[in-house]
Amino acid sequence: MAGKPSKKSTLSRGAKRRRKPAGVSTGLAATELLAAAPPGEVAELHRSIEQDGGQVLSVYREPYGGRWVIMAALPIDLVEPTPYQRNLSDAHARKLEAVIGKIGRFLDPIITVRALAERGKGIEGSGGKGETEGAAKYWTPNGHHRLSAMKTLGAKSITAIVVPEAAAAYHILALNTEKAHNLREKALEVIRMYKELAGLAEVSEEAYALEFEEPALITLGLCYQERPRFSGGAYHPVLKRVDEFLKQPLRAAMQVRQKRAGAVIGLDDLVVQQVEALKARGMTSPYLKSFVVARINPIRFRPKEAPPLAFDDVLDRMTKAAAKFNPATIKLDDLARSGGAPDEGE
């Protein structure tokens, strides 16, 4: 009689176990969130919000890190999404409009930071020269769809948690949970932030590891900007293993990134030719490009004890392998056994 399968065997391949609760308490108790006077910069933000026509509802410390935030009602016309966010999903915005309108309540405050409409280079507190004079604006890194829905419904104001640290505007990927990003959206947001931050200070990519999430997204972002229908999902597994954050300042690192993106685009040109050759032989599958990329991937079956390959070395090997790839040797059974990400945009 077969034994009961272990919990370990029931986990899907690559799945992460849920993190267990911490063994010790951390953060603030509920009675401590208001048990102190806010510092001067928070008091100043309080005054600024009310001068902007908003209404402060509460000033408190958030329970995990104990940092000060302000719950406020803001004039909705003063709130905008950060300029480097993904495009609005019309379907998701319409769904939110229907739900908010149906229940007659808006219960999920957005996150905002205070900036100025006419900005200099960057946001004050993010490493740049600060703000220039202009009308107050509030940027939301995680409430684009809720904001759009409320504006369409004709709302006069919107509730928001205003974060004093303006650099939180760049925490888009970490904060945005209202609609999952696909790879293209992530990569484009990252490269837009990258170009914005490159003009602020001589800081390395490593300093923005949280904001950029992973180095491969920077390279892929440039690829998507060059080729909007680029199939990033086919190359992402490889790039995740060989790309890394650069130690140079962003402006200098951008030149390296552009070179890397150019190498990936050049490889993609060769892969597209081989995909078309497979299609000409009657092979049809949403995984054709991923199949070809997997076949030319030099690290797919590389022994763990082997020294890691550098980015340039991997792309050079893949480019040579793509040029030598022979579609005539591929059988339908080979393709049937393949998997991977569908070739988006193709």
RAGIKA-V493791 format. One record per residue. N is the residue number from 1. RES is the residue in three letters. PHI is phi in radians with two decimals (NA if undefined). OMEGA is omega as a letter, one per 20 degrees, with the letter a starting at -180 (none if undefined). BURIAL is + if it has 9 or more other ideal C-beta (glycine too) atoms within 8 Angstrom, else -. Layout:
# RAGIKA-V493791
N_RES_PHI_OMEGA_BURIAL / N_RES_PHI_OMEGA_BURIAL
This chain:
# RAGIKA-V493791
1_MET_NA_a_- / 2_ALA_-1.16_r_- / 3_GLY_-1.32_r_- / 4_LYS_-1.19_a_- / 5_PRO_-1.09_r_- / 6_SER_-1.27_r_- / 7_LYS_-1.07_a_- / 8_LYS_-1.12_a_- / 9_SER_-1.29_a_- / 10_THR_-1.48_r_- / 11_LEU_-1.29_r_- / 12_SER_-1.18_a_- / 13_ARG_-1.06_r_- / 14_GLY_1.49_a_- / 15_ALA_-1.28_r_- / 16_LYS_-1.73_r_- / 17_ARG_-1.19_r_- / 18_ARG_-1.16_a_- / 19_ARG_-1.17_a_- / 20_LYS_-1.34_r_- / 21_PRO_-1.00_a_- / 22_ALA_-1.09_a_- / 23_GLY_-1.34_r_- / 24_VAL_-2.21_r_- / 25_SER_-1.31_r_- / 26_THR_-2.53_r_- / 27_GLY_1.36_a_- / 28_LEU_-1.87_r_- / 29_ALA_-1.33_a_- / 30_ALA_-0.97_a_- / 31_THR_-1.31_a_- / 32_GLU_-1.67_a_+ / 33_LEU_-1.14_r_+ / 34_LEU_-2.00_a_- / 35_ALA_-1.55_r_- / 36_ALA_-2.85_r_- / 37_ALA_-1.52_a_- / 38_PRO_-1.16_r_- / 39_PRO_-1.20_a_- / 40_GLY_-1.04_a_- / 41_GLU_-1.18_r_- / 42_VAL_-1.28_r_+ / 43_ALA_-1.08_r_+ / 44_GLU_-1.16_r_- / 45_LEU_-1.10_r_+ / 46_HIS_-0.97_a_+ / 47_ARG_-1.13_a_- / 48_SER_-1.13_r_+ / 49_ILE_-1.04_a_+ / 50_GLU_-1.27_r_+ / 51_GLN_-1.17_r_- / 52_ASP_-1.39_a_+ / 53_GLY_1.65_r_- / 54_GLY_-1.60_r_+ / 55_GLN_-2.35_r_- / 56_VAL_-1.31_a_+ / 57_LEU_-1.71_r_- / 58_SER_-2.90_r_- / 59_VAL_-2.15_a_+ / 60_TYR_-2.70_r_+ / 61_ARG_-1.73_r_+ / 62_GLU_-1.18_a_+ / 63_PRO_-1.26_a_- / 64_TYR_-1.53_a_- / 65_GLY_-1.64_r_- / 66_GLY_1.28_r_- / 67_ARG_-1.53_a_- / 68_TRP_-1.33_r_+ / 69_VAL_-2.44_r_+ / 70_ILE_-2.17_r_+ / 71_MET_-1.56_a_+ / 72_ALA_-2.52_r_+ / 73_ALA_-1.75_a_+ / 74_LEU_-1.93_r_+ / 75_PRO_-1.03_a_+ / 76_ILE_-1.13_a_+ / 77_ASP_-1.21_r_- / 78_LEU_-1.60_a_+ / 79_VAL_-1.85_r_+ / 80_GLU_-2.41_r_+ / 81_PRO_-1.26_r_+ / 82_THR_-1.03_a_+ / 83_PRO_-1.24_a_- / 84_TYR_-1.90_r_+ / 85_GLN_-1.34_r_+ / 86_ARG_-1.11_r_- / 87_ASN_-1.19_r_- / 88_LEU_-1.14_r_+ / 89_SER_-1.51_a_- / 90_ASP_-1.05_a_- / 91_ALA_-1.11_a_- / 92_HIS_-1.21_r_+ / 93_ALA_-1.10_r_+ / 94_ARG_-1.13_r_+ / 95_LYS_-1.13_r_- / 96_LEU_-1.10_r_+ / 97_GLU_-1.01_a_+ / 98_ALA_-1.12_a_- / 99_VAL_-1.18_a_- / 100_ILE_-1.08_r_+ / 101_GLY_-1.13_a_- / 102_LYS_-1.24_a_- / 103_ILE_-1.47_r_- / 104_GLY_1.22_a_- / 105_ARG_-2.52_r_- / 106_PHE_-2.03_a_+ / 107_LEU_-2.03_a_- / 108_ASP_-2.07_a_- / 109_PRO_-1.01_r_- / 110_ILE_-1.57_r_+ / 111_ILE_-1.70_r_+ / 112_THR_-2.41_r_+ / 113_VAL_-2.25_a_+ / 114_ARG_-1.58_r_+ / 115_ALA_-2.36_r_+ / 116_LEU_-2.12_a_+ / 117_ALA_-1.07_r_- / 118_GLU_-1.68_a_- / 119_ARG_-1.64_r_+ / 120_GLY_-1.43_r_- / 121_LYS_-1.57_r_- / 122_GLY_1.61_a_+ / 123_ILE_-1.84_r_+ / 124_GLU_-1.01_r_+ / 125_GLY_1.69_a_- / 126_SER_-1.83_r_+ / 127_GLY_1.91_a_- / 128_GLY_-1.69_a_+ / 129_LYS_-1.51_r_- / 130_GLY_1.71_a_- / 131_GLU_-1.74_r_+ / 132_THR_-1.70_a_- / 133_GLU_-1.16_r_- / 134_GLY_2.92_a_+ / 135_ALA_-1.17_a_- / 136_ALA_-1.17_r_+ / 137_LYS_-2.40_r_+ / 138_TYR_-2.12_a_+ / 139_TRP_-1.69_r_+ / 140_THR_-1.98_r_+ / 141_PRO_-1.49_a_+ / 142_ASN_-2.44_a_+ / 143_GLY_-2.25_a_+ / 144_HIS_-0.96_a_+ / 145_HIS_-1.27_r_+ / 146_ARG_-1.13_r_+ / 147_LEU_-1.10_r_+ / 148_SER_-1.07_a_+ / 149_ALA_-1.08_a_+ / 150_MET_-1.16_r_+ / 151_LYS_-1.16_r_+ / 152_THR_-1.11_r_- / 153_LEU_-1.33_r_+ / 154_GLY_1.52_a_- / 155_ALA_-1.14_r_+ / 156_LYS_-1.52_a_- / 157_SER_-2.50_r_+ / 158_ILE_-2.52_r_+ / 159_THR_-1.42_a_+ / 160_ALA_-2.57_r_+ / 161_ILE_-1.66_a_+ / 162_VAL_-1.59_a_+ / 163_VAL_-1.65_a_+ / 164_PRO_-1.08_a_+ / 165_GLU_-1.35_a_- / 166_ALA_-1.11_r_+ / 167_ALA_-1.13_r_+ / 168_ALA_-1.09_r_+ / 169_ALA_-1.07_a_+ / 170_TYR_-1.61_a_+ / 171_HIS_-1.57_a_+ / 172_ILE_-1.07_a_+ / 173_LEU_-1.18_a_+ / 174_ALA_-1.26_a_- / 175_LEU_-1.56_a_+ / 176_ASN_-1.40_a_+ / 177_THR_-2.13_a_- / 178_GLU_-1.33_r_- / 179_LYS_-2.70_a_- / 180_ALA_-1.08_r_- / 181_HIS_-1.37_r_+ / 182_ASN_-1.58_a_- / 183_LEU_-1.07_a_+ / 184_ARG_-1.05_a_+ / 185_GLU_-1.11_r_+ / 186_LYS_-1.05_a_+ / 187_ALA_-1.11_r_+ / 188_LEU_-1.19_r_+ / 189_GLU_-1.11_a_+ / 190_VAL_-1.12_a_+ / 191_ILE_-1.24_r_+ / 192_ARG_-1.15_r_+ / 193_MET_-1.08_a_+ / 194_TYR_-0.99_a_+ / 195_LYS_-1.17_r_+ / 196_GLU_-1.15_a_+ / 197_LEU_-1.25_a_+ / 198_ALA_-1.10_r_+ / 199_GLY_-1.60_a_+ / 200_LEU_-1.66_a_+ / 201_ALA_-2.79_r_- / 202_GLU_-1.46_a_- / 203_VAL_-2.08_a_+ / 204_SER_-1.39_r_+ / 205_GLU_-1.03_a_+ / 206_GLU_-1.02_a_- / 207_ALA_-1.17_a_- / 208_TYR_-1.99_a_+ / 209_ALA_-1.04_r_+ / 210_LEU_-1.16_a_- / 211_GLU_-1.17_a_+ / 212_PHE_-1.53_r_+ / 213_GLU_1.23_r_+ / 214_GLU_-2.67_a_- / 215_PRO_-1.09_a_+ / 216_ALA_-1.07_a_+ / 217_LEU_-1.17_r_+ / 218_ILE_-1.16_r_+ / 219_THR_-1.09_r_+ / 220_LEU_-1.14_r_+ / 221_GLY_-1.05_r_+ / 222_LEU_-1.13_r_+ / 223_CYS_-1.11_r_+ / 224_TYR_-1.15_r_+ / 225_GLN_-1.20_r_- / 226_GLU_-1.34_a_- / 227_ARG_-2.40_a_- / 228_PRO_-0.94_a_- / 229_ARG_-1.71_r_- / 230_PHE_-1.09_r_+ / 231_SER_-1.61_a_+ / 232_GLY_-1.11_a_+ / 233_GLY_-1.07_r_+ / 234_ALA_-1.26_a_+ / 235_TYR_-1.75_a_+ / 236_HIS_-0.98_a_+ / 237_PRO_-1.03_r_+ / 238_VAL_-1.26_a_+ / 239_LEU_-1.10_r_+ / 240_LYS_-1.04_a_+ / 241_ARG_-1.55_a_- / 242_VAL_-2.07_r_+ / 243_ASP_-1.47_r_+ / 244_GLU_-2.62_r_- / 245_PHE_-1.16_a_+ / 246_LEU_-1.57_a_+ / 247_LYS_-1.55_a_- / 248_GLN_-1.31_r_+ / 249_PRO_-1.01_a_- / 250_LEU_-0.97_a_+ / 251_ARG_-1.10_r_- / 252_ALA_-1.27_a_- / 253_ALA_-1.15_a_+ / 254_MET_-1.02_r_+ / 255_GLN_-1.13_r_- / 256_VAL_-1.16_r_+ / 257_ARG_-1.08_r_+ / 258_GLN_-1.14_r_+ / 259_LYS_-1.15_r_- / 260_ARG_-1.15_r_+ / 261_ALA_-1.09_r_+ / 262_GLY_-1.09_r_- / 263_ALA_-1.16_r_+ / 264_VAL_-1.20_r_+ / 265_ILE_-1.11_r_+ / 266_GLY_-1.09_r_+ / 267_LEU_-1.10_a_+ / 268_ASP_-1.08_r_+ / 269_ASP_-1.04_r_- / 270_LEU_-1.20_a_+ / 271_VAL_-1.11_r_+ / 272_VAL_-1.03_r_+ / 273_GLN_-1.07_a_- / 274_GLN_-1.23_r_+ / 275_VAL_-1.11_r_+ / 276_GLU_-1.11_r_- / 277_ALA_-1.15_r_+ / 278_LEU_-1.17_r_+ / 279_LYS_-1.11_r_+ / 280_ALA_-1.15_r_- / 281_ARG_-1.57_r_+ / 282_GLY_1.56_a_- / 283_MET_-1.58_r_+ / 284_THR_-2.22_r_- / 285_SER_-2.90_r_- / 286_PRO_-1.28_a_- / 287_TYR_-1.96_a_+ / 288_LEU_-1.02_a_+ / 289_LYS_-1.17_r_+ / 290_SER_-1.07_r_+ / 291_PHE_-1.12_a_+ / 292_VAL_-1.11_a_+ / 293_VAL_-1.08_r_+ / 294_ALA_-1.11_a_+ / 295_ARG_-1.20_a_- / 296_ILE_-1.80_a_+ / 297_ASN_-1.32_a_+ / 298_PRO_-1.35_a_+ / 299_ILE_-1.88_a_+ / 300_ARG_-1.05_a_- / 301_PHE_-2.04_a_- / 302_ARG_-1.25_a_- / 303_PRO_-1.00_a_- / 304_LYS_-1.09_a_- / 305_GLU_-1.39_r_- / 306_ALA_-1.25_r_- / 307_PRO_-1.10_a_- / 308_PRO_-1.15_r_- / 309_LEU_-1.62_r_+ / 310_ALA_-1.33_a_- / 311_PHE_-0.94_a_+ / 312_ASP_-1.08_r_- / 313_ASP_-1.13_a_- / 314_VAL_-1.10_a_+ / 315_LEU_-1.15_r_+ / 316_ASP_-1.13_r_+ / 317_ARG_-1.14_a_+ / 318_MET_-1.17_r_+ / 319_THR_-1.12_r_+ / 320_LYS_-1.14_a_- / 321_ALA_-1.18_r_+ / 322_ALA_-1.15_r_+ / 323_ALA_-1.18_a_- / 324_LYS_-1.58_a_- / 325_PHE_-1.00_a_+ / 326_ASN_-1.99_a_- / 327_PRO_-1.05_a_+ / 328_ALA_-1.17_a_- / 329_THR_-1.55_a_- / 330_ILE_-1.52_r_+ / 331_LYS_-1.85_r_- / 332_LEU_-1.04_r_- / 333_ASP_-1.11_r_- / 334_ASP_-1.08_a_+ / 335_LEU_-1.22_a_+ / 336_ALA_-1.13_a_- / 337_ARG_-1.44_a_- / 338_SER_-1.44_r_+ / 339_GLY_-2.51_r_- / 340_GLY_1.91_a_+ / 341_ALA_-1.37_r_+ / 342_PRO_-1.03_a_- / 343_ASP_-1.40_a_+ / 344_GLU_-0.96_r_+ / 345_GLY_1.34_a_- / 346_GLU_-1.73_none_-
